[in-house]
Amino acid sequence: MKNSFERNRFKIIYFLVAFTGLVCFYVVTWCLYGEFTSKNGIQLVCLAAVFAVLYACLYLHYSRVLSQMEHVSRIMEDVIDKNEELAPEEYREGAVGMLYTRLFQMVGVLKESRDKELKEKIFLRDIISDISHQLKTPLASLNVFVDLLMDDRVTEPEKQKQILGEASNQLSRMEWMVLSMLKLARIEAGAIQFEKRSGKLLPVLTQAADGVRYLYELRGQELFIECEEEAVLNCDGEWLTEALINLLKNASDYSEEGKRVWLTVEDNSAFSRIYVKDEGMGIAEEELPNIFKRFYRVHQEVNPNSVGIGLPLSKSIVEGMGGTLKVRSELGKYTWFILTFVK
């Protein structure tokens, strides 16, 4: 829709200037010749005609510029008020062209900011929903345990000790789940900046192995590290250690007693690759696309206290450092988790 304010103001200013010019011509002519002849009248008419032609040319140009600016305004209105998609940029020269370009840049930034804010809201909603859903079961169990003890319905010391032990397990599970979910949320929201440094890989693997050594010894399992001394990786060692610990715990949980697990490194000029290999029960092919989803568990009966957050957390850590985490498995034979970092 055209805005007549600028156009009417242009008309008024131009006609005032033109009228002043004609009056000045008349006054100057009278002062110079002492009279205003017919010849001077013809000159005045010609000057008026020049002003008229000049007005037509200037008004058309000015109106065209205003129309382009009004078009930009309509685009902004459609994007802001009607939430419409931005049409392809109309490249033009001059000041109006610069205005077009800046408009498209501004709208692109605003759209990206709006989409990011929406994704963060959805992510926060999902995280809160997931945590509240997962806390229901352990909280219900704790309420039952507390009621049993407070109402003196369990009087045998051995039974009481067993109930307290199970309550402690549920509390530990809740603590680990909440902390892991907060870490995952911070990583996926970009709130954690990984401090990547180039360093030897063997100490990182050793630290991760030491973190789960007690678990392997308890289950009679063996853990081997196969890594050359000179292998180097540019990574955040602390976070990579946590990712590997989660993978090693998973390998132990889904392997029988006496089985072996390997931490193996393949290092060359193109990439560094870390394998976490086990001889466990494996994963069915149709399950593989789902194992990195939050709270997804393949074998529900293996570890009742597992909440299915370790693998998604490890994947977010590895991808946050610019790597990839893939899985290869065969049911009843083995599972390999493969961390790849391109150099």
C-alpha positions as CSV (number, residue, x, y, z in Angstrom):
1,M,0.0,0.0,0.0
2,K,1.4,3.4,-1.0
3,N,2.1,6.0,1.7
4,S,1.1,9.5,0.3
5,F,2.9,11.5,3.0
6,E,6.3,11.7,1.3
7,R,4.7,12.2,-2.2
8,N,2.5,15.0,-1.0
9,R,5.4,16.7,0.8
10,F,7.5,16.5,-2.4
11,K,4.7,18.1,-4.4
12,I,4.3,21.0,-1.9
13,I,8.0,21.7,-1.7
14,Y,8.5,21.5,-5.5
15,F,5.5,23.8,-6.2
16,L,6.8,26.3,-3.6
17,V,10.2,26.2,-5.2
18,A,8.8,26.5,-8.8
19,F,6.5,29.3,-7.8
20,T,9.3,31.2,-6.1
21,G,11.5,30.7,-9.2
22,L,8.8,32.2,-11.4
23,V,8.1,35.1,-9.1
24,C,11.9,35.8,-8.9
25,F,12.1,35.7,-12.7
26,Y,9.2,38.2,-12.9
27,V,10.7,40.6,-10.3
28,V,14.2,40.4,-11.8
29,T,12.8,41.1,-15.3
30,W,10.8,44.1,-14.1
31,C,13.8,45.5,-12.2
32,L,16.1,45.1,-15.2
33,Y,13.8,46.5,-18.0
34,G,11.3,48.6,-16.0
35,E,8.5,46.7,-17.6
36,F,7.2,43.2,-18.4
37,T,6.9,42.7,-22.1
38,S,5.2,40.0,-24.1
39,K,8.6,38.5,-24.9
40,N,9.2,38.3,-21.1
41,G,5.8,36.6,-20.8
42,I,6.8,34.0,-23.4
43,Q,10.0,33.4,-21.4
44,L,8.0,33.0,-18.2
45,V,5.7,30.4,-19.9
46,C,8.7,28.5,-21.2
47,L,10.3,28.5,-17.7
48,A,7.0,27.2,-16.3
49,A,7.0,24.5,-18.9
50,V,10.6,23.5,-17.9
51,F,9.6,23.4,-14.3
52,A,6.6,21.1,-15.2
53,V,8.8,18.7,-17.2
54,L,11.4,18.7,-14.5
55,Y,8.6,18.0,-11.9
56,A,7.3,15.0,-13.9
57,C,10.8,13.5,-14.2
58,L,11.7,14.1,-10.6
59,Y,8.4,12.9,-9.3
60,L,8.6,9.6,-11.3
61,H,12.1,8.9,-10.0
62,Y,11.2,9.8,-6.4
63,S,8.0,7.8,-6.6
64,R,9.9,4.8,-7.9
65,V,12.4,5.0,-5.1
66,L,9.6,5.2,-2.5
67,S,7.8,2.2,-4.1
68,Q,11.0,0.1,-3.7
69,M,11.3,1.2,0.0
70,E,7.6,0.4,0.5
71,H,8.2,-3.1,-1.1
72,V,11.0,-3.6,1.5
73,S,8.6,-2.6,4.2
74,R,6.0,-5.1,3.0
75,I,8.6,-7.9,3.0
76,M,9.5,-7.0,6.6
77,E,5.8,-6.9,7.6
78,D,5.2,-10.4,6.0
79,V,8.2,-11.9,7.8
80,I,7.6,-10.3,11.2
81,D,3.8,-10.2,11.5
82,K,2.8,-13.1,9.3
83,N,5.8,-15.3,9.9
84,E,6.2,-16.0,6.2
85,E,9.3,-17.3,4.5
86,L,11.6,-14.8,2.9
87,A,11.5,-14.7,-0.9
88,P,14.8,-15.0,-2.9
89,E,16.8,-11.8,-2.6
90,E,16.3,-9.2,-5.4
91,Y,19.8,-8.0,-6.1
92,R,19.9,-4.3,-7.0
93,E,22.4,-1.5,-7.2
94,G,22.6,1.7,-5.3
95,A,21.4,2.7,-1.9
96,V,18.1,0.8,-2.2
97,G,20.1,-2.3,-3.3
98,M,22.2,-2.0,-0.1
99,L,19.0,-1.7,1.9
100,Y,17.7,-4.9,0.3
101,T,20.9,-6.8,1.1
102,R,21.0,-5.6,4.7
103,L,17.3,-6.5,5.1
104,F,17.9,-10.1,3.9
105,Q,21.0,-10.4,6.2
106,M,19.0,-9.1,9.1
107,V,16.0,-11.3,8.5
108,G,18.4,-14.3,8.1
109,V,20.0,-13.6,11.5
110,L,16.6,-13.1,13.2
111,K,15.3,-16.3,11.7
112,E,18.3,-18.2,12.8
113,S,18.0,-16.7,16.3
114,R,14.3,-17.6,16.4
115,D,14.9,-21.1,15.2
116,K,17.7,-21.6,17.7
117,E,15.5,-20.3,20.6
118,L,12.7,-22.6,19.5
119,K,15.0,-25.6,19.4
120,E,16.4,-24.7,22.8
121,K,12.8,-24.5,24.3
122,I,11.9,-27.9,22.7
123,F,15.1,-29.4,24.0
124,L,14.6,-28.0,27.5
125,R,11.0,-29.3,27.5
126,D,12.1,-32.8,26.4
127,I,14.9,-32.9,29.0
128,I,12.6,-31.9,31.8
129,S,10.0,-34.4,30.6
130,D,12.6,-37.2,30.3
131,I,14.0,-36.5,33.8
132,S,10.6,-36.3,35.5
133,H,9.5,-39.5,33.7
134,Q,12.6,-41.4,34.7
135,L,12.5,-40.3,38.3
136,K,9.0,-41.6,38.8
137,T,10.0,-45.3,39.2
138,P,12.9,-44.8,41.7
139,L,10.9,-42.3,43.7
140,A,8.0,-44.6,43.9
141,S,10.3,-47.4,45.1
142,L,11.8,-45.1,47.7
143,N,8.4,-44.2,49.0
144,V,7.5,-47.9,49.4
145,F,10.8,-48.6,51.2
146,V,10.3,-45.6,53.6
147,D,6.7,-46.6,54.3
148,L,7.7,-50.2,55.1
149,L,10.4,-49.0,57.6
150,M,8.4,-46.2,59.2
151,D,5.3,-48.4,59.7
152,D,7.4,-51.2,61.3
153,R,6.1,-53.7,58.8
154,V,9.6,-55.1,58.4
155,T,11.1,-56.0,61.8
156,E,13.9,-58.4,60.8
157,P,17.3,-56.7,60.8
158,E,18.4,-58.6,57.7
159,K,15.3,-57.5,55.7
160,Q,15.7,-53.9,56.9
161,K,19.3,-53.9,55.7
162,Q,18.3,-55.3,52.4
163,I,15.6,-52.6,52.0
164,L,18.1,-49.9,52.9
165,G,20.6,-51.3,50.4
166,E,18.0,-51.2,47.6
167,A,17.1,-47.7,48.6
168,S,20.7,-46.7,48.4
169,N,20.9,-48.2,44.9
170,Q,17.9,-46.2,43.8
171,L,19.4,-43.0,45.2
172,S,22.7,-43.7,43.4
173,R,20.8,-44.4,40.2
174,M,18.8,-41.1,40.5
175,E,22.0,-39.1,41.2
176,W,23.9,-40.6,38.3
177,M,20.9,-40.1,35.9
178,V,20.3,-36.5,36.9
179,L,24.1,-35.6,36.6
180,S,24.4,-37.3,33.3
181,M,21.3,-35.7,31.9
182,L,22.6,-32.2,33.0
183,K,25.9,-32.9,31.3
184,L,24.1,-34.1,28.2
185,A,21.9,-31.0,28.2
186,R,24.8,-28.7,28.6
187,I,26.7,-30.3,25.8
188,E,23.8,-30.3,23.3
189,A,23.0,-26.7,24.3
190,G,26.5,-25.7,23.5
191,A,27.2,-24.5,27.1
192,I,30.3,-26.7,27.4
193,Q,33.4,-25.7,25.5
194,F,35.8,-28.6,25.0
195,E,39.4,-27.6,25.7
196,K,41.1,-29.7,23.0
197,R,44.9,-30.2,23.3
198,S,47.3,-32.4,21.4
199,G,48.6,-35.1,23.7
200,K,49.5,-38.8,23.9
201,L,46.5,-41.1,23.8
202,L,47.8,-43.9,26.0
203,P,47.4,-42.0,29.3
204,V,43.8,-41.2,28.4
205,L,43.0,-44.9,27.8
206,T,44.8,-45.9,30.9
207,Q,42.8,-43.5,33.0
208,A,39.6,-44.7,31.5
209,A,40.5,-48.3,32.2
210,D,41.5,-47.5,35.8
211,G,38.0,-46.0,36.3
212,V,36.3,-49.3,35.6
213,R,39.0,-51.7,36.8
214,Y,37.1,-52.6,40.0
215,L,34.0,-53.5,38.0
216,Y,35.9,-55.9,35.7
217,E,37.7,-57.5,38.6
218,L,34.4,-58.0,40.4
219,R,32.9,-59.8,37.4
220,G,36.1,-61.7,36.6
221,Q,36.5,-60.0,33.2
222,E,39.7,-58.9,31.5
223,L,40.4,-55.5,30.0
224,F,43.3,-55.0,27.6
225,I,44.8,-51.8,26.1
226,E,46.4,-52.0,22.7
227,C,47.9,-48.6,21.9
228,E,51.3,-47.5,20.6
229,E,53.3,-45.1,22.9
230,E,53.6,-42.4,20.2
231,A,49.9,-42.3,19.3
232,V,48.7,-38.6,19.6
233,L,45.2,-37.1,19.6
234,N,43.9,-33.6,19.7
235,C,41.1,-33.8,22.2
236,D,39.8,-32.9,25.6
237,G,41.3,-35.7,27.7
238,E,38.9,-35.5,30.7
239,W,35.8,-35.6,28.6
240,L,37.1,-38.3,26.3
241,T,37.9,-40.4,29.4
242,E,34.3,-40.0,30.6
243,A,33.0,-41.1,27.2
244,L,35.3,-44.2,27.2
245,I,34.3,-45.1,30.8
246,N,30.7,-45.1,29.7
247,L,31.5,-47.4,26.8
248,L,33.6,-49.7,29.0
249,K,30.9,-50.0,31.6
250,N,28.4,-50.8,28.8
251,A,30.8,-53.5,27.5
252,S,31.1,-55.0,31.0
253,D,27.4,-54.9,31.6
254,Y,26.6,-56.9,28.4
255,S,29.4,-59.4,28.7
256,E,29.4,-62.6,30.8
257,E,31.9,-63.3,33.5
258,G,35.3,-64.2,32.3
259,K,34.9,-62.4,28.9
260,R,37.5,-60.0,27.5
261,V,37.2,-56.4,26.4
262,W,39.8,-54.5,24.4
263,L,40.7,-50.8,24.0
264,T,42.4,-50.7,20.7
265,V,43.9,-47.7,18.8
266,E,44.4,-47.3,15.1
267,D,46.5,-44.2,14.4
268,N,47.8,-42.9,11.1
269,S,48.3,-39.5,9.3
270,A,44.6,-39.3,8.3
271,F,42.7,-40.2,11.5
272,S,42.9,-41.7,15.0
273,R,40.4,-44.4,15.7
274,I,39.6,-46.0,19.1
275,Y,37.8,-49.3,19.3
276,V,36.0,-50.6,22.4
277,K,35.6,-54.3,21.6
278,D,33.8,-56.9,23.7
279,E,32.8,-60.6,23.4
280,G,29.4,-60.0,24.8
281,M,25.8,-60.8,23.8
282,G,25.8,-58.4,20.9
283,I,23.0,-56.3,19.5
284,A,20.4,-57.3,16.9
285,E,20.7,-55.4,13.6
286,E,17.2,-53.9,13.9
287,E,18.2,-52.4,17.3
288,L,21.4,-50.7,16.2
289,P,19.7,-47.4,14.9
290,N,18.2,-46.9,18.4
291,I,21.0,-47.5,20.8
292,F,22.1,-43.9,21.0
293,K,18.6,-42.6,21.9
294,R,18.1,-41.4,25.4
295,F,16.7,-44.0,27.8
296,Y,16.8,-46.7,25.1
297,R,17.9,-50.1,26.4
298,V,18.4,-53.2,24.3
299,H,18.4,-55.9,27.0
300,Q,16.1,-54.7,29.8
301,E,16.9,-57.7,32.0
302,V,20.7,-57.4,32.0
303,N,21.2,-54.4,34.2
304,P,18.0,-53.2,36.0
305,N,19.7,-50.1,37.4
306,S,20.7,-48.9,33.9
307,V,18.8,-45.8,32.6
308,G,20.1,-45.8,29.1
309,I,21.9,-42.5,29.2
310,G,25.6,-43.5,29.0
311,L,25.7,-44.1,25.2
312,P,23.9,-40.9,24.2
313,L,26.2,-39.0,26.6
314,S,29.3,-40.6,25.0
315,K,28.1,-39.8,21.5
316,S,27.5,-36.2,22.4
317,I,31.0,-35.9,23.9
318,V,32.7,-37.4,20.9
319,E,30.7,-35.4,18.4
320,G,31.3,-32.2,20.5
321,M,35.0,-32.7,20.0
322,G,34.5,-33.1,16.2
323,G,34.6,-36.9,16.1
324,T,32.1,-39.7,15.3
325,L,30.9,-42.6,17.3
326,K,29.6,-45.7,15.4
327,V,28.7,-49.2,16.5
328,R,29.2,-52.6,14.8
329,S,27.7,-55.7,16.3
330,E,26.6,-59.3,15.7
331,L,24.0,-60.9,18.0
332,G,25.5,-63.4,20.4
333,K,29.1,-62.7,19.3
334,Y,30.5,-59.2,19.8
335,T,30.0,-55.4,19.9
336,W,32.4,-52.8,18.7
337,F,32.1,-49.1,19.5
338,I,34.3,-47.1,17.1
339,L,35.4,-43.5,17.9
340,T,36.9,-41.7,14.9
341,F,38.8,-38.4,14.9
342,V,39.9,-37.1,11.5
343,K,43.2,-35.2,11.6
